[in-house]
Structures are given as structure tokens and as C-alpha cells.
Amino acid sequence: MMTKTTMMTSDEAENPDLEIPDDALAEIIGVAPSLNERERRYVYWRMVGTPPLEAFTKSGYSGSTWKAVETRPKIREAIMAMHEKLEPEWRITQKSVVGLLMEAVEMSRRKDQAGNMIEAARALSDITGVGAAAKLQIQQDMNVSVEHRQEAQMLNQLPAHYLEQMLDIQRALPHSNIVEAEYEEVRA
């Protein structure tokens, strides 16, 4: 039978489903000793998959400011540390696959097997996304240049007085006003 050494909240006394095992709290204390009792309870409920608002009320908080608790740096760090601690070692992650491929590259380098090194490099570029990034950049540049070409064609089709209005340019002698005067030919 599991013993309960921490103090129970009034909610726990009324509802035995809210009891938190001592070993779980001890694990949280080991990872984040600076948390107070309520914060440890909150981290526990978040680690077992309880939504933030429900974890907020189950851990003894009142009101509706669960976001303030959820976003506290020491709470976020404790949750991340618990995820790291509880993550199974056999779980395949990108980090573990990259590590295995790097070992293969080192073995191939020692045995002078260039073909294996090239295959490992291709696999690494696929996993890390290095090969796909260059293709995406090329597509982006092409789309931008097409848009600029279309805008330039549209501007070339506009009459001069519309362009002057758009740019707020006023000429000294506007096109619309004709200067009336008497002209006389002067001979040198």
C-alpha cells in the first residue's frame, strides 16, 4: 500500500481521485526542487496528460488565470525536464538516427569505403532536410521574379499622368495647361 506523506488539499480529501503518488512527487522534486507544493501538483497533472485548466483546478489554484501558471519559466522548465526524464531510451528520434549514421560514417572513413560514406551523407541530408531546402529557395526566387515582371508590365501600360499622380509628382509645366502667348520669330 502506498503511503501519503504530503498534506492533502481539501479537494483531495473530498475526492480520492486527486491523490498524487509520493514517488511521482519525489521525481518532480528531484528534477525541479525550487517548485512549491502547488506547482509540483500542477506539473504532475500536466505530465499525466491533463489539460491546463483542469490541472490548474486539480492542483489547488482558484480563479481563471491558468495561463499565468502554465507559462511560468520554472513550470515550463520542470515539464520539459520531466519529459526528458520519462522519454524511453529505445524511442527512435531524429537525434538518435543521426548519431547512428555518424557512427557509420566514421567506420566507413576508417575502412576507406567512400561509397558507404556517400550513402550515409545522402541519408543524413534526407533526415535533416538539407537537400530539400535548396529546392524550396529556388522555387521562392522564381515566384518573386514572376510577380515583379507582371507589376512592371502593368506599370508600363499606364499613361504618364497616372504615374505622376501615383508618385505625387507635379511638373513645372503640366500637360493639361497650355500656355497662351504671342510668338515672334527673332533673327540673329
LINZIKA-V976662 format. One record per residue. N is the residue number from 1. RES is the residue in one small letter. PHI is phi in whole degrees, 0 to 359 (999 if undefined). NEAR is the number of other C-alpha atoms within 12 Angstrom. Layout:
BEGIN
n:N res:RES phi:PHI near:NEAR
n:N res:RES phi:PHI near:NEAR
END
This chain:
BEGIN
n:1 res:m phi:999 near:5
n:2 res:m phi:275 near:10
n:3 res:t phi:264 near:11
n:4 res:k phi:243 near:18
n:5 res:t phi:260 near:13
n:6 res:t phi:276 near:19
n:7 res:m phi:287 near:16
n:8 res:m phi:271 near:24
n:9 res:t phi:280 near:21
n:10 res:s phi:296 near:16
n:11 res:d phi:294 near:18
n:12 res:e phi:294 near:20
n:13 res:a phi:297 near:14
n:14 res:e phi:282 near:12
n:15 res:n phi:233 near:13
n:16 res:p phi:294 near:15
n:17 res:d phi:292 near:13
n:18 res:l phi:273 near:24
n:19 res:e phi:293 near:29
n:20 res:i phi:250 near:35
n:21 res:p phi:299 near:23
n:22 res:d phi:298 near:21
n:23 res:d phi:295 near:17
n:24 res:a phi:293 near:25
n:25 res:l phi:295 near:30
n:26 res:a phi:295 near:22
n:27 res:e phi:296 near:25
n:28 res:i phi:294 near:37
n:29 res:i phi:297 near:25
n:30 res:g phi:296 near:17
n:31 res:v phi:276 near:26
n:32 res:a phi:225 near:27
n:33 res:p phi:291 near:19
n:34 res:s phi:279 near:17
n:35 res:l phi:285 near:27
n:36 res:n phi:275 near:19
n:37 res:e phi:302 near:24
n:38 res:r phi:295 near:29
n:39 res:e phi:294 near:37
n:40 res:r phi:297 near:39
n:41 res:r phi:298 near:43
n:42 res:y phi:299 near:41
n:43 res:v phi:299 near:44
n:44 res:y phi:300 near:40
n:45 res:w phi:296 near:34
n:46 res:r phi:291 near:31
n:47 res:m phi:289 near:30
n:48 res:v phi:269 near:19
n:49 res:g phi:92 near:15
n:50 res:t phi:282 near:19
n:51 res:p phi:300 near:19
n:52 res:p phi:305 near:28
n:53 res:l phi:295 near:24
n:54 res:e phi:292 near:27
n:55 res:a phi:296 near:31
n:56 res:f phi:300 near:29
n:57 res:t phi:285 near:28
n:58 res:k phi:294 near:34
n:59 res:s phi:272 near:32
n:60 res:g phi:99 near:27
n:61 res:y phi:281 near:26
n:62 res:s phi:231 near:16
n:63 res:g phi:99 near:13
n:64 res:s phi:231 near:15
n:65 res:t phi:260 near:17
n:66 res:w phi:296 near:25
n:67 res:k phi:296 near:19
n:68 res:a phi:296 near:18
n:69 res:v phi:285 near:30
n:70 res:e phi:299 near:27
n:71 res:t phi:266 near:18
n:72 res:r phi:298 near:18
n:73 res:p phi:303 near:17
n:74 res:k phi:290 near:23
n:75 res:i phi:291 near:34
n:76 res:r phi:300 near:24
n:77 res:e phi:295 near:22
n:78 res:a phi:295 near:33
n:79 res:i phi:296 near:33
n:80 res:m phi:295 near:20
n:81 res:a phi:295 near:22
n:82 res:m phi:293 near:29
n:83 res:h phi:299 near:22
n:84 res:e phi:298 near:15
n:85 res:k phi:291 near:17
n:86 res:l phi:272 near:18
n:87 res:e phi:294 near:14
n:88 res:p phi:295 near:11
n:89 res:e phi:291 near:12
n:90 res:w phi:278 near:9
n:91 res:r phi:294 near:12
n:92 res:i phi:276 near:13
n:93 res:t phi:235 near:15
n:94 res:q phi:300 near:17
n:95 res:k phi:299 near:15
n:96 res:s phi:290 near:16
n:97 res:v phi:293 near:20
n:98 res:v phi:298 near:23
n:99 res:g phi:299 near:19
n:100 res:l phi:296 near:18
n:101 res:l phi:294 near:27
n:102 res:m phi:293 near:24
n:103 res:e phi:297 near:19
n:104 res:a phi:297 near:26
n:105 res:v phi:297 near:26
n:106 res:e phi:298 near:20
n:107 res:m phi:296 near:17
n:108 res:s phi:294 near:20
n:109 res:r phi:295 near:17
n:110 res:r phi:294 near:13
n:111 res:k phi:263 near:13
n:112 res:d phi:55 near:14
n:113 res:q phi:251 near:16
n:114 res:a phi:298 near:17
n:115 res:g phi:299 near:15
n:116 res:n phi:294 near:22
n:117 res:m phi:296 near:23
n:118 res:i phi:294 near:20
n:119 res:e phi:299 near:18
n:120 res:a phi:295 near:27
n:121 res:a phi:296 near:25
n:122 res:r phi:296 near:21
n:123 res:a phi:297 near:24
n:124 res:l phi:296 near:27
n:125 res:s phi:293 near:20
n:126 res:d phi:293 near:18
n:127 res:i phi:292 near:21
n:128 res:t phi:276 near:19
n:129 res:g phi:84 near:17
n:130 res:v phi:294 near:16
n:131 res:g phi:292 near:16
n:132 res:a phi:282 near:16
n:133 res:a phi:296 near:15
n:134 res:a phi:295 near:13
n:135 res:k phi:296 near:13
n:136 res:l phi:296 near:14
n:137 res:q phi:297 near:14
n:138 res:i phi:296 near:13
n:139 res:q phi:295 near:14
n:140 res:q phi:296 near:14
n:141 res:d phi:298 near:14
n:142 res:m phi:294 near:14
n:143 res:n phi:296 near:14
n:144 res:v phi:294 near:14
n:145 res:s phi:294 near:14
n:146 res:v phi:294 near:14
n:147 res:e phi:297 near:14
n:148 res:h phi:295 near:14
n:149 res:r phi:296 near:14
n:150 res:q phi:294 near:14
n:151 res:e phi:296 near:14
n:152 res:a phi:295 near:13
n:153 res:q phi:295 near:12
n:154 res:m phi:294 near:13
n:155 res:l phi:292 near:18
n:156 res:n phi:295 near:13
n:157 res:q phi:276 near:13
n:158 res:l phi:283 near:15
n:159 res:p phi:293 near:13
n:160 res:a phi:300 near:19
n:161 res:h phi:292 near:18
n:162 res:y phi:291 near:16
n:163 res:l phi:298 near:16
n:164 res:e phi:296 near:16
n:165 res:q phi:294 near:14
n:166 res:m phi:298 near:13
n:167 res:l phi:269 near:12
n:168 res:d phi:58 near:11
n:169 res:i phi:253 near:14
n:170 res:q phi:240 near:16
n:171 res:r phi:278 near:14
n:172 res:a phi:295 near:9
n:173 res:l phi:242 near:10
n:174 res:p phi:298 near:14
n:175 res:h phi:295 near:14
n:176 res:s phi:283 near:11
n:177 res:n phi:266 near:9
n:178 res:i phi:258 near:8
n:179 res:v phi:275 near:11
n:180 res:e phi:267 near:6
n:181 res:a phi:200 near:6
n:182 res:e phi:265 near:6
n:183 res:y phi:250 near:7
n:184 res:e phi:225 near:6
n:185 res:e phi:277 near:6
n:186 res:v phi:251 near:5
n:187 res:r phi:254 near:4
n:188 res:a phi:275 near:3
END
